[in-house]
Amino acid sequence: MDIWTAEKILLLRFSVSLPEKIEALSGSCLIIKCTFEIEKKYDQYLNESAATGMWLKDGTEEDTHQVFNSGDPKPNHFNGKITGKLHKKDCTTVFYNVSSKHNGKYYLRITSAVLKYTYTKPFSIIDVLEGSSVSLRCSAETLCSSPPPTLTWSSTPRIPLSDSSRLQELISGLNFTATHREHGVTFTCTITYQLQDKNKTAQDSITVHVQYWPKNTAVSVLPSSSVLKGSSVTLICSSDANPAVNYTWSRESEGQLKQLQTGDTLTFNRTDPTHRGWYHCTAQNQHGSQNSSISTTSQITVMSDLMILVCNQKSEIFNINIL
């Protein structure tokens, strides 16, 4: 299986829509779905007779990296054809009999009269926010394969599939609402072709990155057993979030809440009566914040002699009481 890659590009006024990656089977054909936009002032020059599309491979210098030219084909160029209408801003291209020499990164150049532009800057990838709708689409060209290929997904079975087909394309989609449970999950689509009485497969994977606000914010204490007066105590705050959170510690004493410091730990190296009070942890990122939950917390009592009392009570706020 040979892999052919292309950049997906977005510029302010010149833009092109391309797959980020295409996988093709050696000896078959490869179809590149492609559309583009140009500055409005050049629209008048983009006519059917003058418009030319070029593909440059692994570089943008026309003299050394040109591998296809719809208006001036060369013997050393790839065998192919622009099937789209350039004057309608459709640059869809087919390459025939692909092999390992086709592997690489490709750039599109459009020329027509005074217009000459190469699309070179990569498209930015944006994470998905929890609660938003996600649509993953896997497609396979059927023009170069008879019988047509089949598509299968390797993903969580609870997500329903939506399948459709067109004259030259087979499509399978996954649609779901993003939650923190999908963060880091990899979805794989496998395409199976029957070529010369043999099954050949190609697959592509995408990992979903979901951004979400803090969840399951909790506090733990070290040491987890008894604490003697004058010993050290460390409170540790943890939270599940993406992107990472900032932690803030606060102390409640005599009805007042006072911010102490930031960071995931709060340490008292030598405990004394001034440390008496309730301690809170808040986790925050750009999507929200959460206080340490009231669930399973320890109340630590520090004794001045060898009698040590450690009680477990319901609270995710730590009370350090020094007698």
C-alpha positions as CSV (number, residue, x, y, z in Angstrom):
1,M,0.0,0.0,0.0
2,D,1.4,3.3,-1.0
3,I,0.5,6.6,0.8
4,W,0.1,9.8,-1.0
5,T,-0.3,13.0,1.1
6,A,-1.5,16.5,0.3
7,E,-1.8,19.6,2.5
8,K,-5.2,21.1,3.3
9,I,-4.8,24.8,3.0
10,L,-6.7,27.9,4.0
11,L,-5.6,31.4,3.2
12,L,-7.4,34.7,3.6
13,R,-8.5,35.2,0.0
14,F,-6.8,32.3,-1.9
15,S,-7.9,29.0,-0.5
16,V,-8.0,25.4,-1.6
17,S,-9.9,22.4,-0.2
18,L,-7.9,19.1,-0.4
19,P,-7.8,15.9,1.6
20,E,-5.1,15.9,4.2
21,K,-4.0,12.4,3.2
22,I,-4.9,10.0,0.5
23,E,-4.1,6.3,0.4
24,A,-4.1,4.4,-2.9
25,L,-3.4,0.8,-4.0
26,S,-0.4,0.3,-6.3
27,G,-1.5,-0.1,-9.9
28,S,-4.9,1.5,-9.3
29,C,-5.9,5.1,-10.0
30,L,-6.1,7.9,-7.5
31,I,-8.7,10.6,-7.5
32,I,-8.0,14.0,-5.7
33,K,-11.2,15.9,-4.8
34,C,-10.2,19.5,-5.1
35,T,-11.8,23.0,-5.1
36,F,-10.2,26.4,-4.8
37,E,-10.9,30.1,-4.4
38,I,-9.0,33.1,-5.7
39,E,-9.1,36.8,-5.1
40,K,-12.3,38.3,-6.6
41,K,-10.2,40.7,-8.8
42,Y,-8.8,37.6,-10.7
43,D,-12.2,36.1,-11.5
44,Q,-12.3,37.8,-14.9
45,Y,-9.1,36.0,-16.0
46,L,-10.3,32.5,-14.9
47,N,-11.7,31.4,-18.3
48,E,-12.1,27.9,-19.7
49,S,-9.5,28.3,-22.5
50,A,-6.7,29.9,-20.5
51,A,-6.9,28.2,-17.0
52,T,-4.2,25.7,-16.3
53,G,-3.7,23.5,-13.2
54,M,-0.3,22.2,-12.1
55,W,0.8,19.8,-9.4
56,L,4.1,20.3,-7.7
57,K,5.6,17.5,-5.6
58,D,7.7,17.9,-2.4
59,G,8.4,21.6,-3.2
60,T,7.0,24.7,-4.8
61,E,9.7,25.5,-7.4
62,E,8.0,25.0,-10.8
63,D,11.2,24.1,-12.7
64,T,12.3,21.3,-10.4
65,H,9.1,20.0,-8.7
66,Q,6.4,20.1,-11.4
67,V,5.0,16.6,-12.0
68,F,1.7,17.5,-13.8
69,N,0.6,20.3,-16.0
70,S,-2.8,20.2,-17.6
71,G,-1.8,22.7,-20.3
72,D,1.7,21.5,-21.1
73,P,2.2,17.8,-20.3
74,K,5.8,16.5,-20.4
75,P,7.0,12.9,-21.0
76,N,8.3,12.7,-17.4
77,H,5.1,13.9,-15.9
78,F,2.6,11.7,-14.1
79,N,-0.1,10.2,-16.2
80,G,-3.3,12.0,-15.2
81,K,-6.1,14.4,-16.0
82,I,-7.9,17.3,-14.3
83,T,-11.5,16.1,-14.5
84,G,-12.9,19.2,-12.8
85,K,-13.7,22.5,-14.6
86,L,-11.0,25.0,-13.6
87,H,-13.0,28.0,-14.7
88,K,-15.6,26.8,-12.1
89,K,-12.9,26.5,-9.5
90,D,-13.0,22.7,-9.5
91,C,-9.5,21.2,-9.6
92,T,-10.4,17.5,-9.1
93,T,-7.6,15.4,-10.6
94,V,-7.1,11.7,-11.4
95,F,-3.7,10.0,-11.6
96,Y,-3.5,6.6,-13.3
97,N,-1.4,3.6,-12.4
98,V,0.0,5.0,-9.2
99,S,3.1,3.6,-7.6
100,S,5.6,4.4,-4.8
101,K,7.0,7.3,-6.9
102,H,3.7,9.1,-6.3
103,N,4.4,9.2,-2.5
104,G,5.0,12.8,-1.2
105,K,3.5,16.1,-0.4
106,Y,1.7,18.0,-3.2
107,Y,1.0,21.6,-4.0
108,L,-1.5,23.1,-6.4
109,R,-0.7,25.9,-8.8
110,I,-3.4,27.7,-10.8
111,T,-2.5,29.9,-13.7
112,S,-4.7,31.9,-16.1
113,A,-3.5,35.0,-18.0
114,V,-2.1,37.3,-15.3
115,L,-3.2,34.9,-12.5
116,K,-0.5,32.7,-11.1
117,Y,-0.8,31.4,-7.5
118,T,0.6,28.4,-5.5
119,Y,-1.2,27.2,-2.4
120,T,1.4,26.4,0.2
121,K,0.4,27.2,3.8
122,P,-1.0,24.4,5.9
123,F,-4.5,24.3,7.4
124,S,-4.8,24.6,11.2
125,I,-6.4,21.7,13.1
126,I,-8.9,22.7,15.8
127,D,-9.9,20.5,18.7
128,V,-13.6,19.6,19.3
129,L,-15.4,21.2,22.2
130,E,-17.4,18.8,24.4
131,G,-21.1,19.0,23.5
132,S,-20.5,19.8,19.9
133,S,-21.6,17.6,17.0
134,V,-18.9,15.6,15.3
135,S,-19.2,14.0,11.8
136,L,-16.4,11.6,10.6
137,R,-16.6,10.7,7.0
138,C,-14.8,7.9,5.2
139,S,-15.0,7.7,1.4
140,A,-13.7,5.5,-1.3
141,E,-13.6,6.1,-5.0
142,T,-15.4,3.4,-7.1
143,L,-14.3,4.6,-10.5
144,C,-11.1,2.5,-10.5
145,S,-12.5,-0.6,-8.9
146,S,-14.9,-3.3,-10.0
147,P,-16.7,-4.6,-8.0
148,P,-16.9,-1.5,-5.8
149,P,-15.0,-1.5,-2.4
150,T,-16.5,-2.0,1.0
151,L,-16.0,0.3,4.1
152,T,-15.8,-0.8,7.7
153,W,-15.2,1.2,10.9
154,S,-13.3,0.2,14.0
155,S,-14.7,2.3,16.7
156,T,-17.1,2.2,19.7
157,P,-20.2,0.2,18.7
158,R,-22.7,2.6,20.3
159,I,-22.2,5.2,17.6
160,P,-24.6,4.6,14.6
161,L,-23.3,4.4,11.1
162,S,-24.7,6.3,8.1
163,D,-23.9,4.9,4.7
164,S,-24.5,6.3,1.2
165,S,-23.2,5.9,-2.3
166,R,-22.8,8.0,-5.4
167,L,-21.9,7.2,-9.0
168,Q,-18.1,7.3,-8.3
169,E,-17.9,7.4,-4.5
170,L,-18.8,5.2,-1.5
171,I,-19.3,7.0,1.8
172,S,-19.6,5.9,5.4
173,G,-20.1,8.3,8.2
174,L,-20.0,8.4,12.0
175,N,-22.1,11.1,13.7
176,F,-22.0,11.7,17.5
177,T,-22.0,14.4,20.2
178,A,-18.5,14.8,21.6
179,T,-18.0,14.0,25.3
180,H,-14.9,13.7,27.4
181,R,-15.1,10.0,26.9
182,E,-14.2,10.4,23.2
183,H,-11.0,12.3,24.0
184,G,-8.0,10.4,22.6
185,V,-10.2,7.8,20.9
186,T,-8.9,6.6,17.6
187,F,-11.4,5.8,14.8
188,T,-10.2,3.6,12.0
189,C,-11.9,3.2,8.6
190,T,-10.8,0.2,6.5
191,I,-11.4,0.1,2.7
192,T,-11.4,-3.3,1.1
193,Y,-10.9,-3.6,-2.7
194,Q,-11.1,-6.7,-4.8
195,L,-8.4,-6.5,-7.4
196,Q,-7.4,-9.4,-9.7
197,D,-9.3,-11.9,-7.5
198,K,-7.5,-10.8,-4.4
199,N,-8.7,-8.6,-1.6
200,K,-6.5,-5.6,-0.8
201,T,-7.1,-3.2,2.0
202,A,-6.2,0.3,3.0
203,Q,-7.1,2.1,6.1
204,D,-7.0,5.5,7.7
205,S,-7.3,6.6,11.3
206,I,-8.2,9.8,13.0
207,T,-7.9,10.5,16.7
208,V,-10.5,12.8,18.2
209,H,-9.2,15.5,20.7
210,V,-12.1,16.8,22.8
211,Q,-11.7,19.9,25.0
212,Y,-13.8,20.0,28.2
213,W,-14.1,21.7,31.5
214,P,-12.8,20.3,34.8
215,K,-14.4,17.1,36.1
216,N,-13.9,14.9,39.2
217,T,-11.9,17.5,41.0
218,A,-10.6,15.8,44.2
219,V,-8.2,16.4,47.1
220,S,-6.0,13.8,48.7
221,V,-3.6,14.1,51.7
222,L,-0.1,12.8,52.3
223,P,0.8,11.1,54.5
224,S,-2.4,9.2,54.4
225,S,-2.0,8.0,57.9
226,S,-1.3,9.8,61.2
227,V,0.3,13.2,61.5
228,L,2.4,14.3,64.5
229,K,2.6,17.9,65.5
230,G,5.6,19.5,63.8
231,S,5.5,17.0,60.9
232,S,4.7,18.0,57.3
233,V,1.3,17.7,55.6
234,T,0.8,17.9,51.8
235,L,-2.6,18.3,50.2
236,I,-2.8,17.2,46.5
237,C,-5.5,18.4,44.1
238,S,-6.3,16.5,40.9
239,S,-8.9,17.0,38.1
240,D,-9.8,15.6,34.7
241,A,-9.8,18.3,32.0
242,N,-8.6,19.3,28.6
243,P,-6.7,21.5,28.3
244,A,-4.8,21.2,31.6
245,V,-6.2,23.2,34.5
246,N,-4.7,25.7,36.9
247,Y,-5.2,24.9,40.6
248,T,-6.0,27.5,43.3
249,W,-6.0,26.8,47.1
250,S,-8.2,28.7,49.5
251,R,-8.6,28.5,53.3
252,E,-11.8,28.9,55.2
253,S,-11.4,30.3,58.7
254,E,-13.9,32.0,60.9
255,G,-16.3,32.3,58.0
256,Q,-13.8,33.9,55.7
257,L,-12.3,32.4,52.5
258,K,-8.8,33.5,51.8
259,Q,-6.8,32.5,48.7
260,L,-3.5,31.0,49.6
261,Q,-1.5,29.9,46.5
262,T,-1.7,28.2,43.1
263,G,-0.4,24.8,42.0
264,D,-1.6,21.3,42.5
265,T,-0.1,20.8,46.0
266,L,-0.3,22.7,49.2
267,T,2.4,21.7,51.8
268,F,3.0,22.7,55.4
269,N,6.5,21.6,56.4
270,R,6.0,22.0,60.2
271,T,2.3,21.9,61.3
272,D,1.3,24.2,64.2
273,P,-1.9,25.7,65.5
274,T,-1.9,28.5,62.9
275,H,-2.7,25.9,60.2
276,R,-6.1,25.1,61.7
277,G,-9.0,25.5,59.2
278,W,-10.8,24.2,56.1
279,Y,-8.9,24.1,52.8
280,H,-10.5,24.2,49.4
281,C,-9.1,23.4,45.9
282,T,-10.5,24.9,42.6
283,A,-9.5,23.6,39.2
284,Q,-10.0,26.0,36.2
285,N,-9.3,26.0,32.5
286,Q,-10.6,28.2,29.6
287,H,-13.9,26.3,29.5
288,G,-14.9,26.4,33.2
289,S,-14.0,25.7,36.8
290,Q,-14.9,23.2,39.5
291,N,-14.4,23.1,43.2
292,S,-13.2,19.9,45.0
293,S,-16.4,17.9,45.5
294,I,-17.9,17.0,48.8
295,S,-17.6,13.2,48.8
296,T,-14.7,11.3,50.6
297,T,-12.5,13.6,52.5
298,S,-10.3,13.2,55.6
299,Q,-10.3,15.4,58.7
300,I,-6.8,15.4,60.1
301,T,-6.3,16.0,63.8
302,V,-2.7,16.6,64.9
303,M,-1.9,15.9,68.5
304,S,0.9,17.4,70.6
305,D,1.8,14.0,72.1
306,L,1.9,10.4,70.8
307,M,-1.9,10.1,70.7
308,I,-2.9,10.5,67.1
309,L,-6.5,10.6,65.8
310,V,-7.4,10.3,62.1
311,C,-11.0,10.4,61.1
312,N,-12.6,9.8,57.7
313,Q,-15.7,11.9,57.0
314,K,-17.7,13.0,54.0
315,S,-16.0,16.0,52.5
316,E,-13.5,16.8,49.8
317,I,-12.3,19.8,51.9
318,F,-9.5,19.1,54.3
319,N,-9.7,20.4,57.9
320,I,-6.4,20.5,59.7
321,N,-7.0,20.8,63.5
322,I,-3.9,21.1,65.7
323,L,-4.4,20.8,69.4
